[in-house]
Amino acid sequence: MKSAKILFIDDEKNVREMSAKILALEGHQVTVASSGPEGLEALKEGGYDIVLVDFKMPGMSGLEVAKRVKEIDEGIAVVLVTGWMMEVDEEEAREQGVDSLLPKPFDFDDLCEAIERFLPKSL
């Protein structure tokens, strides 16, 4: 089974915890963070393949996080998770470093598909 090192950043505790459990059951190594700054700090440990980040968070938006992630490492895939699809300008999101969008609410299959697209090919 292919696996990835994933960073999941979301200010909603239930979303973070359930997503981490689902991804861990799929064999992925998951780190969670409750804010953009906390996630960027976790990113310093390195080796991440994928960052999933909530669009709307207090203090630092998902787009700001995406931009910073790509400044740190362009090779990390960034998935913007949002319940506000109508407010997301997809072109702007891509310019900020977002590789894919995952609408909330999402189910187990949606989450796994979002990850599958970006699994390292060498695994």
N, CA, C and O atoms as a Tinker XYZ file with bonds, in Angstrom:
   492  protein
     1  N      0.843000   -1.195000    0.000000    73     2
     2  CA     0.000000    0.000000    0.000000    64     1     3
     3  C      0.880000    1.249000    0.000000    63     2     4     5
     4  O      1.829000    1.345000    0.779000    81     3
     5  N      0.567000    2.190000   -0.864000    73     3     6
     6  CA     1.284000    3.458000   -0.890000    64     5     7
     7  C      0.859000    4.288000    0.308000    63     6     8     9
     8  O     -0.302000    4.267000    0.715000    81     7
     9  N      1.810000    5.016000    0.866000    73     7    10
    10  CA     1.458000    5.885000    1.984000    64     9    11
    11  C      2.178000    7.219000    1.812000    63    10    12    13
    12  O      3.139000    7.340000    1.053000    81    11
    13  N      1.684000    8.204000    2.537000    73    11    14
    14  CA     2.247000    9.550000    2.438000    64    13    15
    15  C      2.377000   10.140000    3.832000    63    14    16    17
    16  O      1.711000    9.716000    4.777000    81    15
    17  N      3.253000   11.127000    3.932000    73    15    18
    18  CA     3.368000   11.915000    5.157000    64    17    19
    19  C      2.521000   13.165000    4.927000    63    18    20    21
    20  O      2.818000   13.986000    4.059000    81    19
    21  N      1.459000   13.290000    5.725000    73    19    22
    22  CA     0.437000   14.317000    5.509000    64    21    23
    23  C      0.352000   15.271000    6.692000    63    22    24    25
    24  O      0.410000   14.853000    7.849000    81    23
    25  N      0.214000   16.552000    6.388000    73    23    26
    26  CA    -0.057000   17.575000    7.394000    64    25    27
    27  C     -1.473000   18.075000    7.155000    63    26    28    29
    28  O     -1.784000   18.561000    6.067000    81    27
    29  N     -2.339000   17.959000    8.169000    73    27    30
    30  CA    -3.733000   18.391000    8.055000    64    29    31
    31  C     -3.937000   19.583000    8.981000    63    30    32    33
    32  O     -3.816000   19.458000   10.200000    81    31
    33  N     -4.248000   20.745000    8.398000    73    31    34
    34  CA    -4.412000   21.986000    9.157000    64    33    35
    35  C     -5.868000   22.428000    9.078000    63    34    36    37
    36  O     -6.378000   22.735000    8.000000    81    35
    37  N     -6.533000   22.457000   10.234000    73    35    38
    38  CA    -7.935000   22.884000   10.283000    64    37    39
    39  C     -8.232000   23.364000   11.696000    63    38    40    41
    40  O     -7.812000   22.739000   12.670000    81    39
    41  N     -8.955000   24.474000   11.807000    73    39    42
    42  CA    -9.276000   24.995000   13.133000    64    41    43
    43  C    -10.424000   24.241000   13.797000    63    42    44    45
    44  O    -10.683000   24.449000   14.982000    81    43
    45  N    -11.114000   23.376000   13.068000    73    43    46
    46  CA   -12.203000   22.585000   13.642000    64    45    47
    47  C    -11.650000   21.253000   14.152000    63    46    48    49
    48  O    -11.216000   20.403000   13.374000    81    47
    49  N    -11.677000   21.093000   15.473000    73    47    50
    50  CA   -11.087000   19.912000   16.109000    64    49    51
    51  C    -11.670000   18.602000   15.575000    63    50    52    53
    52  O    -10.924000   17.663000   15.298000    81    51
    53  N    -12.985000   18.531000   15.430000    73    51    54
    54  CA   -13.609000   17.284000   14.956000    64    53    55
    55  C    -13.159000   16.924000   13.549000    63    54    56    57
    56  O    -12.909000   15.754000   13.259000    81    55
    57  N    -13.054000   17.912000   12.678000    73    55    58
    58  CA   -12.611000   17.669000   11.299000    64    57    59
    59  C    -11.181000   17.143000   11.308000    63    58    60    61
    60  O    -10.867000   16.168000   10.626000    81    59
    61  N    -10.312000   17.795000   12.088000    73    59    62
    62  CA    -8.903000   17.374000   12.193000    64    61    63
    63  C     -8.797000   15.935000   12.677000    63    62    64    65
    64  O     -8.120000   15.108000   12.067000    81    63
    65  N     -9.476000   15.649000   13.784000    73    63    66
    66  CA    -9.344000   14.333000   14.412000    64    65    67
    67  C     -9.910000   13.214000   13.548000    63    66    68    69
    68  O     -9.278000   12.168000   13.398000    81    67
    69  N    -11.094000   13.423000   12.979000    73    67    70
    70  CA   -11.694000   12.374000   12.146000    64    69    71
    71  C    -10.866000   12.152000   10.879000    63    70    72    73
    72  O    -10.651000   11.011000   10.469000    81    71
    73  N    -10.410000   13.219000   10.271000    73    71    74
    74  CA    -9.603000   13.098000    9.060000    64    73    75
    75  C     -8.300000   12.366000    9.356000    63    74    76    77
    76  O     -7.883000   11.501000    8.586000    81    75
    77  N     -7.658000   12.705000   10.461000    73    75    78
    78  CA    -6.405000   12.041000   10.833000    64    77    79
    79  C     -6.631000   10.550000   11.057000    63    78    80    81
    80  O     -5.810000    9.731000   10.646000    81    79
    81  N     -7.737000   10.193000   11.705000    73    79    82
    82  CA    -8.040000    8.776000   11.945000    64    81    83
    83  C     -8.252000    8.029000   10.629000    63    82    84    85
    84  O     -7.729000    6.932000   10.437000    81    83
    85  N     -9.020000    8.631000    9.730000    73    83    86
    86  CA    -9.290000    8.003000    8.430000    64    85    87
    87  C     -7.986000    7.807000    7.663000    63    86    88    89
    88  O     -7.730000    6.730000    7.125000    81    87
    89  N     -7.174000    8.841000    7.618000    73    87    90
    90  CA    -5.925000    8.766000    6.858000    64    89    91
    91  C     -4.945000    7.774000    7.479000    63    90    92    93
    92  O     -4.227000    7.073000    6.765000    81    91
    93  N     -4.916000    7.716000    8.810000    73    91    94
    94  CA    -4.042000    6.752000    9.484000    64    93    95
    95  C     -4.494000    5.322000    9.193000    63    94    96    97
    96  O     -3.662000    4.434000    9.006000    81    95
    97  N     -5.812000    5.097000    9.155000    73    95    98
    98  CA    -6.325000    3.768000    8.819000    64    97    99
    99  C     -5.923000    3.352000    7.410000    63    98   100   101
   100  O     -5.793000    2.162000    7.120000    81    99
   101  N     -5.728000    4.336000    6.539000    73    99   102
   102  CA    -5.296000    4.069000    5.171000    64   101   103
   103  C     -3.775000    3.897000    5.075000    63   102   104   105
   104  O     -3.235000    3.687000    3.990000    81   103
   105  N     -3.098000    3.986000    6.214000    73   103   106
   106  CA    -1.663000    3.749000    6.243000    64   105   107
   107  C     -0.788000    4.977000    6.127000    63   106   108   109
   108  O      0.426000    4.859000    5.964000    81   107
   109  N     -1.385000    6.154000    6.208000    73   107   110
   110  CA    -0.619000    7.389000    6.087000    64   109   111
   111  C     -0.118000    7.857000    7.450000    63   110   112   113
   112  O     -0.718000    7.555000    8.482000    81   111
   113  N      0.973000    8.588000    7.438000    73   111   114
   114  CA     1.500000    9.217000    8.648000    64   113   115
   115  C      0.930000   10.638000    8.678000    63   114   116   117
   116  O      1.182000   11.427000    7.767000    81   115
   117  N      0.165000   10.963000    9.718000    73   115   118
   118  CA    -0.558000   12.231000    9.737000    64   117   119
   119  C     -0.165000   13.076000   10.945000    63   118   120   121
   120  O     -0.115000   12.588000   12.074000    81   119
   121  N      0.109000   14.338000   10.686000    73   119   122
   122  CA     0.319000   15.332000   11.725000    64   121   123
   123  C     -0.819000   16.335000   11.587000    63   122   124   125
   124  O     -1.180000   16.715000   10.474000    81   123
   125  N     -1.387000   16.767000   12.718000    73   123   126
   126  CA    -2.468000   17.751000   12.663000    64   125   127
   127  C     -2.022000   19.059000   13.309000    63   126   128   129
   128  O     -1.164000   19.080000   14.191000    81   127
   129  N     -2.626000   20.138000   12.845000    73   127   130
   130  CA    -2.380000   21.464000   13.400000    64   129   131
   131  C     -3.694000   22.230000   13.399000    63   130   132   133
   132  O     -4.544000   22.021000   12.532000    81   131
   133  N     -3.857000   23.119000   14.375000    73   131   134
   134  CA    -5.125000   23.837000   14.520000    64   133   135
   135  C     -5.105000   25.237000   13.920000    63   134   136   137
   136  O     -6.119000   25.935000   13.947000    81   135
   137  N     -3.961000   25.656000   13.377000    73   135   138
   138  CA    -3.870000   26.995000   12.778000    64   137   139
   139  C     -2.761000   27.003000   11.738000    63   138   140   141
   140  O     -1.918000   26.107000   11.689000    81   139
   141  N     -2.784000   28.041000   10.907000    73   139   142
   142  CA    -1.751000   28.195000    9.898000    64   141   143
   143  C     -0.356000   28.265000   10.496000    63   142   144   145
   144  O      0.527000   27.516000   10.077000    81   143
   145  N     -0.134000   29.157000   11.479000    73   143   146
   146  CA     1.201000   29.241000   12.073000    64   145   147
   147  C      1.657000   27.915000   12.705000    63   146   148   149
   148  O      2.821000   27.533000   12.581000    81   147
   149  N      0.743000   27.228000   13.372000    73   147   150
   150  CA     1.092000   25.934000   13.974000    64   149   151
   151  C      1.463000   24.921000   12.878000    63   150   152   153
   152  O      2.408000   24.148000   13.035000    81   151
   153  N      0.724000   24.933000   11.790000    73   151   154
   154  CA     1.014000   24.031000   10.680000    64   153   155
   155  C      2.350000   24.336000   10.031000    63   154   156   157
   156  O      3.112000   23.422000    9.714000    81   155
   157  N      2.639000   25.611000    9.830000    73   155   158
   158  CA     3.915000   25.988000    9.216000    64   157   159
   159  C      5.081000   25.618000   10.117000    63   158   160   161
   160  O      6.154000   25.259000    9.632000    81   159
   161  N      4.878000   25.703000   11.415000    73   159   162
   162  CA     5.912000   25.275000   12.368000    64   161   163
   163  C      6.139000   23.769000   12.240000    63   162   164   165
   164  O      7.282000   23.311000   12.231000    81   163
   165  N      5.056000   23.001000   12.140000    73   163   166
   166  CA     5.163000   21.540000   11.988000    64   165   167
   167  C      5.853000   21.180000   10.675000    63   166   168   169
   168  O      6.564000   20.179000   10.592000    81   167
   169  N      5.640000   21.997000    9.659000    73   167   170
   170  CA     6.223000   21.747000    8.340000    64   169   171
   171  C      7.756000   21.751000    8.388000    63   170   172   173
   172  O      8.413000   21.137000    7.548000    81   171
   173  N      8.309000   22.446000    9.372000    73   171   174
   174  CA     9.767000   22.544000    9.504000    64   173   175
   175  C     10.413000   21.191000    9.769000    63   174   176   177
   176  O     11.598000   21.008000    9.489000    81   175
   177  N      9.644000   20.235000   10.309000    73   175   178
   178  CA    10.232000   18.918000   10.568000    64   177   179
   179  C     10.543000   18.198000    9.256000    63   178   180   181
   180  O     11.345000   17.265000    9.221000    81   179
   181  N      9.895000   18.646000    8.177000    73   179   182
   182  CA    10.228000   18.172000    6.840000    64   181   183
   183  C      9.664000   16.815000    6.460000    63   182   184   185
   184  O      9.103000   16.085000    7.277000    81   183
   185  N      9.839000   16.515000    5.188000    73   183   186
   186  CA     9.443000   15.223000    4.671000    64   185   187
   187  C      7.985000   15.064000    4.300000    63   186   188   189
   188  O      7.553000   13.959000    3.973000    81   187
   189  N      7.215000   16.140000    4.341000    73   187   190
   190  CA     5.787000   16.032000    4.023000    64   189   191
   191  C      5.576000   15.911000    2.512000    63   190   192   193
   192  O      6.277000   16.527000    1.709000    81   191
   193  N      4.586000   15.096000    2.162000    73   191   194
   194  CA     4.210000   14.926000    0.766000    64   193   195
   195  C      3.003000   15.784000    0.412000    63   194   196   197
   196  O      2.906000   16.319000   -0.692000    81   195
   197  N      2.070000   15.909000    1.382000    73   195   198
   198  CA     0.786000   16.565000    1.126000    64   197   199
   199  C      0.393000   17.408000    2.337000    63   198   200   201
   200  O      0.543000   16.980000    3.481000    81   199
   201  N     -0.112000   18.610000    2.069000    73   199   202
   202  CA    -0.708000   19.453000    3.110000    64   201   203
   203  C     -2.161000   19.675000    2.741000    63   202   204   205
   204  O     -2.471000   20.150000    1.648000    81   203
   205  N     -3.054000   19.327000    3.666000    73   203   206
   206  CA    -4.470000   19.665000    3.520000    64   205   207
   207  C     -4.720000   20.826000    4.464000    63   206   208   209
   208  O     -4.395000   20.751000    5.648000    81   207
   209  N     -5.295000   21.895000    3.944000    73   207   210
   210  CA    -5.477000   23.090000    4.768000    64   209   211
   211  C     -6.867000   23.680000    4.552000    63   210   212   213
   212  O     -7.346000   23.796000    3.424000    81   211
   213  N     -7.495000   24.047000    5.655000    73   211   214
   214  CA    -8.816000   24.675000    5.630000    64   213   215
   215  C     -8.694000   26.074000    5.032000    63   214   216   217
   216  O     -7.721000   26.787000    5.276000    81   215
   217  N     -9.694000   26.449000    4.251000    73   215   218
   218  CA    -9.715000   27.759000    3.597000    64   217   219
   219  C     -9.876000   28.892000    4.599000    63   218   220   221
   220  O     -9.105000   29.852000    4.586000    81   219
   221  N    -10.880000   28.781000    5.470000    73   219   222
   222  CA   -11.194000   29.874000    6.403000    64   221   223
   223  C    -10.780000   29.485000    7.817000    63   222   224   225
   224  O    -11.376000   28.608000    8.443000    81   223
   225  N     -9.743000   30.161000    8.300000    73   223   226
   226  CA    -9.282000   29.965000    9.669000    64   225   227
   227  C     -8.947000   31.329000   10.255000    63   226   228   229
   228  O     -8.562000   32.242000    9.525000    81   227
   229  N     -9.090000   31.471000   11.553000    73   227   230
   230  CA    -8.729000   32.741000   12.178000    64   229   231
   231  C     -7.230000   33.009000   12.041000    63   230   232   233
   232  O     -6.416000   32.096000   12.179000    81   231
   233  N     -6.873000   34.257000   11.770000    73   231   234
   234  CA    -5.471000   34.653000   11.768000    64   233   235
   235  C     -4.748000   34.482000   10.449000    63   234   236   237
   236  O     -4.111000   35.421000    9.973000    81   235
   237  N     -4.830000   33.303000    9.845000    73   235   238
   238  CA    -4.118000   33.035000    8.599000    64   237   239
   239  C     -4.980000   32.127000    7.739000    63   238   240   241
   240  O     -5.339000   31.026000    8.155000    81   239
   241  N     -5.310000   32.585000    6.549000    73   239   242
   242  CA    -6.187000   31.795000    5.680000    64   241   243
   243  C     -5.440000   30.617000    5.055000    63   242   244   245
   244  O     -4.210000   30.564000    5.064000    81   243
   245  N     -6.200000   29.693000    4.524000    73   243   246
   246  CA    -5.622000   28.551000    3.826000    64   245   247
   247  C     -4.806000   28.970000    2.612000    63   246   248   249
   248  O     -3.808000   28.329000    2.282000    81   247
   249  N     -5.226000   30.047000    1.942000    73   247   250
   250  CA    -4.460000   30.533000    0.785000    64   249   251
   251  C     -3.095000   31.064000    1.212000    63   250   252   253
   252  O     -2.094000   30.846000    0.530000    81   251
   253  N     -3.064000   31.763000    2.350000    73   251   254
   254  CA    -1.787000   32.251000    2.872000    64   253   255
   255  C     -0.875000   31.082000    3.233000    63   254   256   257
   256  O      0.326000   31.110000    2.963000    81   255
   257  N     -1.463000   30.053000    3.849000    73   255   258
   258  CA    -0.685000   28.866000    4.210000    64   257   259
   259  C     -0.154000   28.187000    2.947000    63   258   260   261
   260  O      1.014000   27.802000    2.893000    81   259
   261  N     -1.010000   28.039000    1.931000    73   259   262
   262  CA    -0.596000   27.393000    0.685000    64   261   263
   263  C      0.606000   28.108000    0.083000    63   262   264   265
   264  O      1.570000   27.467000   -0.336000    81   263
   265  N      0.552000   29.423000    0.041000    73   263   266
   266  CA     1.648000   30.212000   -0.524000    64   265   267
   267  C      2.940000   29.964000    0.248000    63   266   268   269
   268  O      4.000000   29.787000   -0.352000    81   267
   269  N      2.853000   29.951000    1.571000    73   267   270
   270  CA     4.039000   29.730000    2.415000    64   269   271
   271  C      4.583000   28.313000    2.247000    63   270   272   273
   272  O      5.796000   28.105000    2.228000    81   271
   273  N      3.675000   27.337000    2.126000    73   271   274
   274  CA     4.112000   25.952000    1.935000    64   273   275
   275  C      4.943000   25.851000    0.662000    63   274   276   277
   276  O      6.015000   25.246000    0.669000    81   275
   277  N      4.462000   26.435000   -0.424000    73   275   278
   278  CA     5.175000   26.372000   -1.704000    64   277   279
   279  C      6.500000   27.132000   -1.661000    63   278   280   281
   280  O      7.444000   26.770000   -2.364000    81   279
   281  N      6.577000   28.187000   -0.838000    73   279   282
   282  CA     7.841000   28.906000   -0.673000    64   281   283
   283  C      8.863000   28.017000    0.039000    63   282   284   285
   284  O     10.062000   28.092000   -0.233000    81   283
   285  N      8.376000   27.179000    0.949000    73   283   286
   286  CA     9.240000   26.265000    1.695000    64   285   287
   287  C      9.663000   25.093000    0.816000    63   286   288   289
   288  O     10.837000   24.724000    0.785000    81   287
   289  N      8.697000   24.507000    0.098000    73   287   290
   290  CA     8.983000   23.339000   -0.737000    64   289   291
   291  C      7.925000   23.230000   -1.831000    63   290   292   293
   292  O      6.784000   22.857000   -1.559000    81   291
   293  N      8.301000   23.554000   -3.062000    73   291   294
   294  CA     7.358000   23.510000   -4.191000    64   293   295
   295  C      6.831000   22.119000   -4.465000    63   294   296   297
   296  O      5.782000   21.968000   -5.092000    81   295
   297  N      7.539000   21.099000   -4.007000    73   295   298
   298  CA     7.153000   19.723000   -4.278000    64   297   299
   299  C      6.026000   19.185000   -3.409000    63   298   300   301
   300  O      5.500000   18.103000   -3.672000    81   299
   301  N      5.655000   19.927000   -2.386000    73   299   302
   302  CA     4.573000   19.480000   -1.511000    64   301   303
   303  C      3.234000   19.819000   -2.160000    63   302   304   305
   304  O      2.999000   20.964000   -2.545000    81   303
   305  N      2.365000   18.829000   -2.281000    73   303   306
   306  CA     1.022000   19.068000   -2.822000    64   305   307
   307  C      0.174000   19.748000   -1.755000    63   306   308   309
   308  O      0.221000   19.372000   -0.584000    81   307
   309  N     -0.604000   20.755000   -2.164000    73   307   310
   310  CA    -1.484000   21.471000   -1.244000    64   309   311
   311  C     -2.928000   21.287000   -1.696000    63   310   312   313
   312  O     -3.291000   21.601000   -2.830000    81   311
   313  N     -3.746000   20.765000   -0.771000    73   311   314
   314  CA    -5.173000   20.574000   -1.021000    64   313   315
   315  C     -5.926000   21.549000   -0.119000    63   314   316   317
   316  O     -5.806000   21.490000    1.104000    81   315
   317  N     -6.697000   22.442000   -0.723000    73   315   318
   318  CA    -7.493000   23.412000    0.030000    64   317   319
   319  C     -8.846000   22.782000    0.349000    63   318   320   321
   320  O     -9.592000   22.394000   -0.551000    81   319
   321  N     -9.151000   22.687000    1.641000    73   319   322
   322  CA   -10.394000   22.085000    2.107000    64   321   323
   323  C    -11.344000   23.233000    2.476000    63   322   324   325
   324  O    -10.994000   24.109000    3.266000    81   323
   325  N    -12.554000   23.214000    1.890000    73   323   326
   326  CA   -13.434000   24.351000    2.150000    64   325   327
   327  C    -14.916000   24.022000    2.075000    63   326   328   329
   328  O    -15.359000   23.230000    1.244000    81   327
   329  N    -15.646000   24.635000    2.942000    73   327   330
   330  CA   -17.096000   24.604000    2.889000    64   329   331
   331  C    -17.616000   25.851000    2.188000    63   330   332   333
   332  O    -18.823000   26.087000    2.148000    81   331
   333  N    -16.725000   26.633000    1.645000    73   331   334
   334  CA   -17.055000   27.929000    1.033000    64   333   335
   335  C    -16.649000   27.951000   -0.437000    63   334   336   337
   336  O    -16.036000   28.916000   -0.894000    81   335
   337  N    -16.980000   26.914000   -1.170000    73   335   338
   338  CA   -16.559000   26.800000   -2.568000    64   337   339
   339  C    -16.932000   28.021000   -3.402000    63   338   340   341
   340  O    -16.183000   28.416000   -4.295000    81   339
   341  N    -18.076000   28.615000   -3.118000    73   339   342
   342  CA   -18.516000   29.780000   -3.899000    64   341   343
   343  C    -17.598000   30.980000   -3.690000    63   342   344   345
   344  O    -17.539000   31.874000   -4.534000    81   343
   345  N    -16.880000   30.998000   -2.564000    73   343   346
   346  CA   -15.997000   32.128000   -2.266000    64   345   347
   347  C    -14.575000   31.908000   -2.765000    63   346   348   349
   348  O    -13.759000   32.828000   -2.717000    81   347
   349  N    -14.269000   30.720000   -3.237000    73   347   350
   350  CA   -12.916000   30.415000   -3.677000    64   349   351
   351  C    -12.769000   30.729000   -5.163000    63   350   352   353
   352  O    -13.485000   30.181000   -6.001000    81   351
   353  N    -11.845000   31.607000   -5.467000    73   351   354
   354  CA   -11.478000   31.899000   -6.852000    64   353   355
   355  C    -10.409000   30.865000   -7.207000    63   354   356   357
   356  O     -9.271000   30.957000   -6.746000    81   355
   357  N    -10.782000   29.884000   -8.028000    73   355   358
   358  CA    -9.873000   28.768000   -8.313000    64   357   359
   359  C     -8.568000   29.229000   -8.955000    63   358   360   361
   360  O     -7.505000   28.685000   -8.658000    81   359
   361  N     -8.642000   30.219000   -9.824000    73   359   362
   362  CA    -7.423000   30.724000  -10.467000    64   361   363
   363  C     -6.495000   31.343000   -9.424000    63   362   364   365
   364  O     -5.292000   31.085000   -9.423000    81   363
   365  N     -7.063000   32.164000   -8.535000    73   363   366
   366  CA    -6.253000   32.779000   -7.476000    64   365   367
   367  C     -5.672000   31.698000   -6.566000    63   366   368   369
   368  O     -4.512000   31.775000   -6.164000    81   367
   369  N     -6.487000   30.687000   -6.244000    73   367   370
   370  CA    -6.028000   29.599000   -5.379000    64   369   371
   371  C     -4.813000   28.909000   -6.014000    63   370   372   373
   372  O     -3.826000   28.637000   -5.330000    81   371
   373  N     -4.883000   28.633000   -7.296000    73   371   374
   374  CA    -3.757000   27.978000   -7.983000    64   373   375
   375  C     -2.512000   28.883000   -7.984000    63   374   376   377
   376  O     -1.388000   28.406000   -7.828000    81   375
   377  N     -2.731000   30.183000   -8.161000    73   375   378
   378  CA    -1.608000   31.129000   -8.128000    64   377   379
   379  C     -0.946000   31.147000   -6.753000    63   378   380   381
   380  O      0.253000   31.402000   -6.640000    81   379
   381  N     -1.725000   30.879000   -5.714000    73   379   382
   382  CA    -1.202000   30.873000   -4.346000    64   381   383
   383  C     -0.555000   29.534000   -3.979000    63   382   384   385
   384  O      0.026000   29.396000   -2.903000    81   383
   385  N     -0.659000   28.547000   -4.881000    73   383   386
   386  CA    -0.001000   27.278000   -4.615000    64   385   387
   387  C     -0.921000   26.105000   -4.352000    63   386   388   389
   388  O     -0.453000   25.015000   -4.025000    81   387
   389  N     -2.223000   26.307000   -4.489000    73   387   390
   390  CA    -3.181000   25.228000   -4.259000    64   389   391
   391  C     -3.191000   24.298000   -5.477000    63   390   392   393
   392  O     -3.342000   24.744000   -6.615000    81   391
   393  N     -3.026000   22.999000   -5.215000    73   391   394
   394  CA    -3.015000   22.010000   -6.290000    64   393   395
   395  C     -4.388000   21.390000   -6.532000    63   394   396   397
   396  O     -4.679000   20.926000   -7.634000    81   395
   397  N     -5.234000   21.385000   -5.495000    73   395   398
   398  CA    -6.543000   20.759000   -5.609000    64   397   399
   399  C     -7.481000   21.322000   -4.543000    63   398   400   401
   400  O     -7.044000   21.851000   -3.522000    81   399
   401  N     -8.783000   21.194000   -4.809000    73   399   402
   402  CA    -9.801000   21.631000   -3.849000    64   401   403
   403  C    -10.577000   20.417000   -3.354000    63   402   404   405
   404  O    -10.867000   19.500000   -4.123000    81   403
   405  N    -10.911000   20.415000   -2.070000    73   403   406
   406  CA   -11.725000   19.364000   -1.477000    64   405   407
   407  C    -12.886000   20.044000   -0.754000    63   406   408   409
   408  O    -12.689000   20.658000    0.295000    81   407
   409  N    -14.109000   19.937000   -1.317000    73   407   410
   410  CA   -15.259000   20.599000   -0.686000    64   409   411
   411  C    -15.675000   19.915000    0.612000    63   410   412   413
   412  O    -15.653000   18.689000    0.725000    81   411
   413  N    -16.055000   20.744000    1.596000    73   411   414
   414  CA   -16.672000   20.253000    2.835000    64   413   415
   415  C    -18.171000   20.320000    2.634000    63   414   416   417
   416  O    -18.631000   21.208000    1.916000    81   415
   417  N    -18.947000   19.451000    3.213000    73   415   418
   418  CA   -18.476000   18.267000    3.945000    64   417   419
   419  C    -17.984000   17.224000    2.956000    63   418   420   421
   420  O    -18.501000   17.102000    1.845000    81   419
   421  N    -16.972000   16.471000    3.383000    73   419   422
   422  CA   -16.454000   15.391000    2.550000    64   421   423
   423  C    -16.632000   14.076000    3.290000    63   422   424   425
   424  O    -16.761000   14.049000    4.514000    81   423
   425  N    -16.639000   12.988000    2.534000    73   423   426
   426  CA   -16.757000   11.678000    3.172000    64   425   427
   427  C    -15.430000   10.946000    3.028000    63   426   428   429
   428  O    -14.476000   11.469000    2.451000    81   427
   429  N    -15.382000    9.741000    3.554000    73   427   430
   430  CA   -14.196000    8.907000    3.557000    64   429   431
   431  C    -13.611000    8.782000    2.153000    63   430   432   433
   432  O    -12.411000    8.975000    1.962000    81   431
   433  N    -14.451000    8.460000    1.173000    73   431   434
   434  CA   -13.985000    8.272000   -0.202000    64   433   435
   435  C    -13.416000    9.558000   -0.797000    63   434   436   437
   436  O    -12.385000    9.530000   -1.469000    81   435
   437  N    -14.089000   10.687000   -0.551000    73   435   438
   438  CA   -13.609000   11.978000   -1.068000    64   437   439
   439  C    -12.205000   12.287000   -0.537000    63   438   440   441
   440  O    -11.320000   12.708000   -1.282000    81   439
   441  N    -12.027000   12.066000    0.765000    73   439   442
   442  CA   -10.744000   12.349000    1.398000    64   441   443
   443  C     -9.652000   11.445000    0.829000    63   442   444   445
   444  O     -8.560000   11.911000    0.501000    81   443
   445  N     -9.948000   10.174000    0.716000    73   443   446
   446  CA    -8.963000    9.224000    0.189000    64   445   447
   447  C     -8.612000    9.512000   -1.268000    63   446   448   449
   448  O     -7.453000    9.386000   -1.662000    81   447
   449  N     -9.606000    9.898000   -2.070000    73   447   450
   450  CA    -9.345000   10.254000   -3.471000    64   449   451
   451  C     -8.455000   11.487000   -3.571000    63   450   452   453
   452  O     -7.569000   11.551000   -4.423000    81   451
   453  N     -8.690000   12.467000   -2.698000    73   451   454
   454  CA    -7.881000   13.688000   -2.706000    64   453   455
   455  C     -6.413000   13.353000   -2.424000    63   454   456   457
   456  O     -5.512000   13.966000   -2.995000    81   455
   457  N     -6.180000   12.390000   -1.553000    73   455   458
   458  CA    -4.817000   11.984000   -1.212000    64   457   459
   459  C     -4.206000   11.135000   -2.326000    63   458   460   461
   460  O     -3.050000   11.334000   -2.701000    81   459
   461  N     -4.978000   10.196000   -2.849000    73   459   462
   462  CA    -4.485000    9.288000   -3.904000    64   461   463
   463  C     -3.838000   10.035000   -5.063000    63   462   464   465
   464  O     -2.825000    9.597000   -5.609000    81   463
   465  N     -4.431000   11.160000   -5.431000    73   463   466
   466  CA    -3.937000   11.933000   -6.575000    64   465   467
   467  C     -2.496000   12.388000   -6.397000    63   466   468   469
   468  O     -1.781000   12.611000   -7.374000    81   467
   469  N     -2.075000   12.524000   -5.136000    73   467   470
   470  CA    -0.767000   13.120000   -4.874000    64   469   471
   471  C      0.209000   12.184000   -4.156000    63   470   472   473
   472  O      1.246000   12.624000   -3.659000    81   471
   473  N     -0.122000   10.913000   -4.106000    73   471   474
   474  CA     0.800000    9.976000   -3.480000    64   473   475
   475  C      2.120000    9.966000   -4.253000    63   474   476   477
   476  O      2.137000   10.018000   -5.482000    81   475
   477  N      3.197000    9.899000   -3.523000    73   475   478
   478  CA     4.494000    9.839000   -4.213000    64   477   479
   479  C      4.525000    8.643000   -5.175000    63   478   480   481
   480  O      4.145000    7.532000   -4.808000    81   479
   481  N      4.972000    8.881000   -6.378000    73   479   482
   482  CA     4.983000    7.838000   -7.403000    64   481   483
   483  C      6.010000    6.753000   -7.104000    63   482   484   485
   484  O      5.892000    5.632000   -7.600000    81   483
   485  N      7.016000    7.078000   -6.298000    73   483   486
   486  CA     8.080000    6.120000   -6.033000    64   485   487
   487  C      7.710000    5.075000   -4.994000    63   486   488   489
   488  O      8.463000    4.122000   -4.789000    81   487
   489  N      6.577000    5.230000   -4.339000    73   487   490
   490  CA     6.195000    4.270000   -3.293000    64   489   491
   491  C      5.510000    3.069000   -3.869000    63   490   492
   492  O      5.123000    2.164000   -3.129000    81   491
